[in-house]
Amino acid sequence: MPISQGLTAKQVQQRIDAGQQNEPAPALTRSIKEIFRDNLLTWFNLINVVLGALVLITGSYKNELFLGVAVVNTAIGIFQEIRSKRQIDKMSLLSEATYEIKRAEGTVELHQDAIVQDDLIMMHRGDQLPADGLIVTTKGIEVDESQITGEATPIAKTIGDAVVSGSFLVSGQAVVQATHVGTKSFINTLSGEVQSGEGANSQLLNTINRIIKILTIVIVPLGAVLFISRLLNHSSINQAILGTTAAMIGMIPEGLVLLTSVSLAVSAMNLARHRVLVRELPAIEGLARVDILGLDKTGTITSGKLQLNKIVPLQQETLAQLKLIVGGTINAIGDDNETAQALNRVLTDPGWQPIKVVPFSSARKWSGVSVSQGNYVIGAPEFILKQVPADLAQQIENYAKDGFRVLSIAKTTELKPDDLGEVSVLGLILIEDEIRENAVDTFRYFQNQDVALKVISGDNPTTVANIASRAGIKHSDQLIDMSSLGTDIDYDQLVADYTVFGRVTPAQKKQLVLAWQRAGHAVAMTGDGVNDILALRQADCGIAMASGSEAAKSIADFVLVDSNFDAMLNVLNEGRRVVNNIERVASLFLIKTMYSVVLSLIFIFMNNGYPFQPIQLTPISVLTVGIPTFFLALEPNYQRLSGQFMKQVMTIAAPAAICVVTYILVIDLVGGVQFNLSYAETSTLSVLLTGAVCLVALLMVARPLNRLKIGLVLLMAGCFALIFIFFGKLFSLEGIFNWEMAVFYLPLLASVYPFFYLVQEVVGRRILARINWR
């Protein structure tokens, strides 16, 4: 059977056997193998393994317990990421694009990985080409190849022209015969970069990674110098190894990166349950930082379900004649956008045969056809006419104020993309749309969270402003018609003055986003069509509807699987929960890091042994950091973001570290000299006071307190006390029920809270507050 009629089942199988089958879409998540590799093969895990091997030499096997903590942390990270991966993969199947393929047995709907060479792919406006091909049938299309060439100007294509995978149809329809599929297609030579562009940026992860980068430079040389100094101060090699190991594992903020990654993965899994597909995990954080939300009217504010209200004749044609002209024109053009579908549902098709077609373009705002009866165009009056007569402009304005989308049907002497010749407007077409259910409540919530809403649409600004007002968007009366502006546009002034932008071209949408970003705003952009691609790509966070075009979905950070914008409330809240909670608990991880680095530097020059053994850090790490941060990181916390991660962290971490170092020096210099305490006793008291300081820091971090948080802190404090009472020998701790020791350490314990508060006031409020942490 000829290829023009579609491949037979036998021909399809022959191509599959020959390896001429398309590639599946790039996975949004890492493979199981990659998850295990990236969680196991880390710099800090390597350090832990080396330190564990050194401790093994000493024969003090109980000091290997720190490896157990590292193993548990890694196992939790792997488990949570795999769990999230399965949920996200399941959700991504629902948003994957399918294509209509013309086969010998009829038209079938297939995923892109089922397409084989020579398949006939039926492409529609907004579709992304899954393979290289040749155009077999079309009335005229325009293709956006900006994903490949970087040029955003649509390129006209006709029968026999080649098209490449990764490009989008911005107008028209076509049947394309696949010529290169799979690894041979052009898109695959670009290593998938055209699909996703640059990865989402995470301020949180970037800041944490900067801390980790500094530590990787410091930890090994500092540990080596400490080890040598211990040997020079006549410590045994076993004591030197245990002291150095304790210092180095104390510097490692074990679990901080893990907790951040797990929190983002859990959020992605939670969002998948709310029918939101997250394409980039850091984008969850990105949306939480957004303070400008650009809304596309159709599909976001409104449902996108258009219907024809009425047709208004302006010339000598009767209503019946005009309906016949509109029906003939829209069917001959062959567009399949929402407006065309609304007209096709109610108008009769007279069966006009097109001679030439100019398909709809978001830049032109009109489509047209040349038939034996003449040239007809349908589109925005402002774009069809060089100058709209005053009386017609007033009539259009009145309809727009009533919330109608106003199109015109016109007859022209020419039909060129840039020249219509003489234009005679035959009538107006009134299209109406409906506000999305719950849109008012959703927008009110965003505005109450200090997220400014801006409406960017290709429709008449008065119509858009009317709909925005009905949806409860503030300042919707501040509107501008972008088509009325010249080429020299001051976008920075526009974004400062207006809320509703109408008659916006795709290029102008991008420039508006750029202007907000130049003003220091974090911008999210919603969209569902090819006209939104440039703005979605430019925005800090792109949000697409699953019912929209594949072009929009392929570059968005979030895809709303049910095309329900209300789900974005969950994304905003999840992002804020992650960022706020990680900002809050990160200080607990860094307390140990900070005092370990300072103590290592100090004890290089002291005769006394390092105050901790590796096993003694375990109760501090687990009970004051590991367990409580797991619960605190997952609690609801939807406050506005402070935007000052390091300042928030240092306000608690720096005073706590100062307190720990001060108490340990007092214990070593006063307790060891004045009270003649042994190394085992001073080491025990160092653990006791360090734990007390960290519990006070935990209490500070847990604010605002409630019953559950108070219970959590008390439980951790109780468990910490039980370590000394019942499990002292296991953790190399001396008994503390000794009155000679008690006379020394009880006043120190009583001073922990007031001393911490005093240091925080001096350091946190007066010194740290003056530092620019940006």
N, C-alpha and C positions, 0 to 999 in steps of 0.2 A: 504493500500500500504506500502511496507517495507520502513523503514527510509532511507535505502541506496539510495532510488530513490528520496528522498526529501519529506517534509511534505505536506499533502493536505491542502486546505483552511480550512477544518473542524478541522484538527489537530492543525493548527495554532491558530484558534479561541479558542479551548479548552485550550491551554496553556496561551493565553492572559487572559482568564477568571479565570484561576488558579493563575494568578500573576507571571507566568514564562516568563516574558518579560524583555528585557535588559533595562538598564538605559540610558538616553540621555547623551551626552558628557557634562562635566562640563561647566557651563556658564562662559564666559570671563568677564562678567560685573556683577555688583551687582544688586539684585532685586530692584524693586521700593520701597518695604518696607524697605530694607536695606539702600537705598539712603536717604529716609526720616529720618530713625532712626539715621544714622551717621551724618547727617547735623543738626538735631534738638538737639540730646542729646550730647552736648559738654560741656566741663568744663566752657568755657567762656560764653556760653548761660545761663548756670546755674547762674553764677555770675551776668549776666545782669538781669535775672529775680529777683534774690534776691535784687539787688540794686533798681530795679524798684519798688518792693514792699515797700522798705524803703522810697523811694521818695514819694510814694503814701501816706504814713503816714503824710508827711509834708504838704500835700494839695497843693503843687506847681505842678500842673498837667502838665504844659508846659515843666517842666524839665524831663518829661517822653519821650520826643522826641527822646532821644538816643536809646530807645527801637525800634522805627520805623526804624532807620538805621540798627540795628541788624536783624530785621525781613526782611527788603529788601535784605540785604546781604545773609541771609540764603535762601530766596526764589529764588534769582538769582542762587545760587549754586545748588539748587535742580533742577530748570528748565534746566540749562545747562547740568547737568549730565544725566538727563533723556533723553534730546534731543540727547546727544552723545551716550547714551546707545542704543537707537533705531537704530541709524546709524550703530554702531558697530555690534549689533546683526544681522542686515540685511546682513552685509558684512560677518559675520562669517558663515552664512548658505552656502555661496558660496564656502567656503574653507573646510567645513566639509567632512570627509571621508565617502564614501559609500562602501558597500561591495557586492560582487556577492554571492547571496544565491541560492543554488540549491533547488528548490521546485518541487512538483509533476507536476505542469503545465509548468515547464521550469525554466531557470535561470532568476532571477530578481535582480535588483540593489536596495539595501535598505540602509537607514541610520542605524547606530548601535542601535538606540533605537527601531527599528522595528524587531530586531532579537529575536527569541524565543528559548526556550530550545529545543534541538535536531535538530535545524537547521543545514544544511550542508553549511559551510562557505568556499568559494573558496579563499584561501590565496595565495598572490604572494609576491615576494621579495620586502621588504620595507614596507609591511603592518604591522600594529599593531593589535594584537589579541584583539577583543572587548569583548571576553568572555572566560571562561575556557573551555577546550575541549579535545577531543581525536583525534589523526590523523587517518583518515579513508583511505586516498589515498595519496601517495607521491612517487616520485622517489628518494627522499632524500632531507632533508632540514637542515639548521642550524638556530638556534634561539638565539637571544641576549636577555638574561634575566637580563641585568645589571640594568634596571629600577627597578627591584625587589630585586635582590641579591647583586647588586653592583659589580659583576664580569663581566668584559667586554668580556671574552673569549666566542666565539660562541659555542653552544652546539648542537651536531648532534642529530637529532630526526628521527624516522622512524615510520612505521605503528603501531598503538596500543599505542604509547607513549602519555603521557599527556602533554599538553601545558597550560600555564596560561595567563590570560588576562594581558595586559600591556607589554608583551614581543613582540619582533619584529622578523620577518623573515629576516635574512641577506642573505640567499641564497635559491634557489629552490622554489618549489610551493607545495601546499598541499590542500587537502580537510579536514576540521576540523569539527567534530560534536560537537556542543555546549553542554556542560554538566552542567555548572553553569552560570547563567546569572543574571543581575541586582545586587541586594544587596548581593546575595550569591557568586558572583564572587570574585576571589582573589583580584583584583585591588581595589574593593570598600572597602576592609578591611584596606587599606592603606590611607583612607581619601583623595584620590585624589592627594596625594603628589607625586606619581610617575609620574603624568602627567606634573606637572609644576616645580617641584623641588623648590629651593629657589626663592622667589620673586625678581624682579628686584630692584636694589638698587638705590636710588636717593640722590645724594649729596645735591641737592637743598632742598628737603623736610627734609632730615636729619638735615641740618643746621637750618632750620626754626623751626623744632620740638625741637631742643636743646634750642633755644631761648624761645619757648613756655614753655618748661619744667622748665626753670629757673624762668620765670614769674609766673608759677603756685605755685612755692615755695615762691616767694616774695610777690605777690599781696595781699593775704588775711591777713597775719600778719602785713604787712606794713599799710594796710588800717585800721586794728583794732587799731594799735598804734596811727595813725593820728587821728582817731575818739576820742580816749580817751584824747589825748593832746588837742583837740579842746574844749572838755568839761572842762578840767582842766584850760583852759585859758578863761573860762567864756563865751564861745560861747553858744548860745541856742542850744537845741537838733536838731532843724530843720536846723540851719546853719551848725552844725557839720555833719549831715547826707548829706546835699547837697554838702559840701566841700569834704567830704570823697568819695562820689559817683563820683564827678567830677575827683578826683585823680585816683580812681580805673578804671573808664572807659577810662581814658587817658592812663593808662598803657597797656590796651588791644589793641594789634595791629589788631583790627577787620578788617577782610577782607584779611589779608596777606595769611593765609593758604587757604582761600577760593579762592583768586585770582590765586594762584599757581595751585590748583586743577582744577579750571575752565579753566585755560590756557592749561593745559595738556589735559583735556577732549575735549576742542575745537580743539586742534591739532589732537587728535585721530579721531574726526569727519571729519576734513579736509582731513586727510590721507585716511579715508575710501572712500571719494569721488575720491581720486586718486588710488583707488583699492589696498590699503595697509591695511591689518588687523593688528591692534596693540593688542597684547595679554597681555602686561603689560604697563600701562601708564608711569611709570618712565623710561621705556626703550627708550622713545622718547628723554628724557634728556641724557640717556646713550649713544645713538648713536652720539649725538651732541658733546660729549667729546672724541669720538674715534679718535685716530691718527694712528692706524694700521688697515687696512682692508684686511682680508684674503679672497682670491677669489678661489672658486672651479672652475676649467676650464669649465667643462661641465655644461650647464644650466645657467652659469653666464656670462663668457666671450663669450662662444659659445652658439648657440641656442639649442643644444642638439639633433638636427635633423641630425643623422648620416646616411651616405650612403656608400656603398661599392664602392671603386674606382677600384681596381683590385686585383687578386690573382696571386702571383708569385711562380711558381713551383721551387723547389730546388733539387728534386730527379728525378727518372726516370718516375714518373707519368706525364701524359699529363695534360694540363689545364682543359680539360673536366673531366678527372678522379678526379682531385684534387677538382674541384667544387662539384662533387658528394660526395666526402668524407666530405668536409666542411658542405655541406647541410645535409648529413646524421647525422653527429656528433651534429650539433647545434640543430636539431630537436629532436634527441634522448635524448639529455640533458634536453631539455624542459625549458631552461632559457627564461625569458621574459624581460630582460633588453634591453637598447637601442641598444647595439651592436648586440644582438641576433635578435632583430626585423629588423635591417638593413640587416643582412644576410638572414633572412627568406624571406624578400620581393623579393629577386632576385635569390635565389638558390632553386633548386629542392629537394624535400624531397623523398629519396628512400625508406622510410618506415622501417628503421632499428629498431629492437626491443631491447631496453636497458636491459642488464643483471644487471649492476650496474651503478649508477650515482653519481658523485661528483659534486654538483652544484657550481656555481661561488661564490667565496668569495673575498671580498675586500682585505683581508689579504694575500690570496694565489695568487690572480691575474690570476687565471685560473679556468676552469671547464673541466670536462672530463666524458667519458662514456665508458663502456665496452659492446661491441656487439659481435656477432658471427665472425665479420670480424677482431676483435682485440680491443686494447685499444687506444682511441684517446683523445687528449686534445687540447683545444684552449685557448690561453692566451698570456701573455707577455713573450717574449723569455727569458728575464733575470730571470724570476721566474720559467720557465719550465726547462731550462738548468742550470746545476750546474756551468758551465763555457761556455760562448758564444765564439765560435771560432772567431779569429781576422777578417777573411774575412767576416763572417756573421755579426759581430758587425759593421764593416764599412758600409756594405750594409744597415743595419737597421738605422745607423746614417745618411746616405745620404737621406733615405726616410723621417726620422724624421725632418731633416732640411727643407725639402719641406713642412712640416706641416702635414704629415700623422700620424695617430695613427697606429702603426705597431703591429699586432698580429701574432702569428704563429700557424700552425696546425701541430701537431706532433703525432707520434705513439710511444707507450710506452710498456714496458714489465710488468709494475705494474700499479695499479690504486688505490693508497692510498693517503689520504690528505697530508701525510708527506713523501711519497716515490713513485716516478714514475719509479724507476728502470732505465733501459737503454732507453734513449730518442733519437728518430730520427726525426729531423725537416723535414717535407715534403714540406712546403711552407710558404710564408708570405702572410698575409691578410692586405691590405691597406684600412684603414677607414678614411674618411675625414669628417670634421665638418665645420660649417660656423660661422663667427663672428656675434654676435648679432647686430641688427640694432641699431644705436646710441651708441654702446659700446664705441667707441673712444671718443666721446664728453663727455659721462658720466665719464669715467676714468680721462679725462683731468681735468674735474671740481673738482673731489675729490683731485687730485694731486695739483691743484692750491690752494686748501683749506688746504694744509699741512697734508693731510691724505696719508700716505705711503701705496702703494698697493703691496701686496705679493700674489703670486700664489702658491697654494698648491694643487697638483693633483696626482692621482694614475698613470698617463700616463708617457710616456717617457719624461724626462726633456727637451730634445732638441725639441721635438714636441710642448711641452707646451711653451717653450721659444719663438719658432717661432710664435705661436698664440698670445702670450703676446705682442710680438714686433709689430705684425700687429694691435693689439688693442691699441697701444700707451702707454703701461705701461713702465715707466722708469726703467732703469737698468735691463731689462729683459735678458741681456746677462750674468748676475750673476746667474748661475744655478748650481744645485747640484742633483745628483742621490742618493736618500736616500737608495736605495737598495744596493749601493756599500759600505755603511758604516757598521761597525761592531756593536756589541751590546753596546759597551762603547762609546756613542755619546755625544759630548759636544754641547748641543742644544743652550746654551747661545752664543757660538761663531758662530754657524751656522746662527742664526737669525740676527747677526750683519754683516755677510759677504754676505748673499745671498738674492735674491728676488724671484727666481723661484725654487720651490722644487718639484721634480718629483719622481715617484715611491714611494709615501708616503703611509704608512699603516695607518689605522684609529688611532692606538695608537700613532704613530709618529705625526699625525696631532695635537692631544691633547698636546703632549709635546712641539711642536713648539709654540702653543698658550701660554702655561705656561711660556716658555722662554721669550716671548715678555712681558708678564705681570710682570715677575721678573725684567725686565729692566725698569719698570715704565710706560709702555704703556697701554692705554685702547684699547682693541682689539675687533673688530667686525669680525664675521666669516659668510660667506655665504655657503650654501650647499643645496643639494636636494636629497641626498641618505642616506642610512643607514651607509655608510662609513664616513659620516660627523657628526654622532650623538655625538661622544665623544668631538669633537672640538666645535660643536655648544653649547654643555652644558657647556664647560669650558670657552668659550669666554664671555666677558662682555656684548656682544650683539649678538644674533643669528638671522640670516636672512634666511628664507627658501622660496623656490618657491612652489606655490600651485600645480604645476604639478609634484612636487617631491614626495618622499615617505611620508606616514603618520608618520613614525618614525621621520623624520626631522621636519615636521610641528608641531608635538605635543610638542616639547621642544624649538622651536624658539620663539624669542620675537616678530618678525614680520613675516607675511606671505604675500608674493607678489601674490595677487589673480590672476593676469594675467601673472604671472611668468616673469614680465618685470622689469629687474634690474634698468632701468632708474628711476623708481618710488622712489628709495632710495634717490635721490636728494631732493625730497620733505620731506622725513623723516629727513635728515640732516638739512635742512633749518628750518623745524618746531621745531626741538629740539633746534637749536641755537636761534630761535626767542623767545621761551619760556624762556630759561635760561638767555639770555641777557636782556630781558625785565623785568623779575622778579628781577634779580640782580639790575637793574636800579631803579625800582619803590619801592623795599623793603625799601630803605632808607627813603622814605616819610612816610611809616607806622611806622618805628622805631623812627623817630624824636619825635613823640608824646609820645611814650613809654618811651624814655630816659628822656625827660624833666619832664614827670609826676613822674617818680621814684625819680629823683633828687629833684624836688620841694616838694614831699611828705616828704622826709627826712629832708629838710631844714625847712619846716613849722611845723614840729613836735616841733621845738625849738623856734618858733616865736609866738608872741602874735597876729599878724595879721591873719585874716581868709585866707583860701586857695584861691588863686587868681581867680579861675574859679567856675562857677556853671555848672551843667551838660549840660544845654541847650546851653551854650555859646561855648561849644566844637563842637557842631553840624556843624556850618558853616565852622569851621576850618577843621574838618574831611571830610566833604562832598566836599567842594570846592577846597581844596588844596591836598587832598589825594584820596577820593573815586571816584569822576567823572574823574579827569585827568588820574589816574592810569589805569582805565578801558580801556581808549583809547590807552594809551601808551603801555599797556601790549599786545595789539593785533596788533600793527603796525609791518610791515616787519623790521627785524633786523637780518641779517645773518652773522654778523661779527664772527671771530674766538673767542672762549671762553677764558676769562682771567684765569679762574680756581681759582679766589680769591674772592669768594662771600662776605665774611665778610669785607675784605679790601675795596671792591667797595662800600659796604653799609656804612661803618663807615666813609669813606672819606667825605661823605655829611651829614650823620645823626649826627655824633658827633659834628662837628662845628655848625650845625643848633641848636642842643639841647643846646650847650654852649651859643649861642647867645640868645635863648629864656630865659634861666635861668638868664642870665645877665640883660636883659631888664626888666624882671619881678622884680628882686631885686632892680634895679634902680627906677622903677615905685613905688614900695612899700616903699622903704627907703627914696627916694628923693621926689617923688611926694606926698606921704602921709604925710611927715614931713615938707618939705620946701614949698610945694604948697598947703598944707592943703586939699588935694583931699580926698573925701569920699571913702568908700569901693566900692560903686557902680561905681565911676569914675575910680578908680585904676583897678578895674576888667574889665571895658570897654577898657581901654588903654592896659591892658594885652592881651586881645583878639586881639586888633588892631595890636600890635607889633608882637604877635605870628603869626598871619595870614600873616603879611608882610614877616617875616623870612621864613615861609613855602612856600610862593609864590616865593621867591628868590631861595629856594631849588628846587622847581618845575622847575624853569627856568634852573637851573644847570642840573637837571635830564633829561630834555627834549633835551639837546644837543646831536647831532648836530641839530641846529634849522632850521626849514623851515617855510613857510608861515602858514601851518596848525598848527604847534606846537606853533608858536608865537601867532596865533589867539586863540588857546586853553588857553594859559597862560593869555592873555589879557582878554578873556571872563571870566575866573575864578576870576581875579582881579576885573573886573567890577562888577560881581555878589557879590563879597565880600564887595565892597564899597556900593552897593545898600542895603545890609543888614543894614549898619549903618545909611543910609539916610532914608529908608522907613520902615524898620522892626525892628528897635532898641528895641522897647518895647517888641515885641514877644520874643526876645532873651535876655531879661534883660540887655540891653545895654543903657547907657546914651547918650544923644546927644553930638556929637563931635564938633559941630559948636559953640564952646565957646572959645573966644580968650585967656582967662587965661589958659585953658587946651592946646590950640593950641601952645602957646609959649613953652610949655613943650614937647608936643609929636611930633611936626613937625621936630625939629632937630633930634629927635630919629629916626623918619621914614626916614629922609634923610641919616642917618648913617647906615641903615640896610645893604645895598649892600656892601659898603666898609668894614664895620665891619665883615660881613660874609666872605668876601674874605680874610681879614687879618687873621681871626681865622682859616680858611681852610688852609692857607699857613703855619701857625705855627703848628697847630695840625695835619692836614692831610698830609702835605708834610714832616714834620720833625719828628713827633712823631709816627703817625700811620704807616708811611713807614718803620720804623725800626722793627715793630712787625711782627713776623712770624705767619701768619693767617692760616697756613695749619692745 
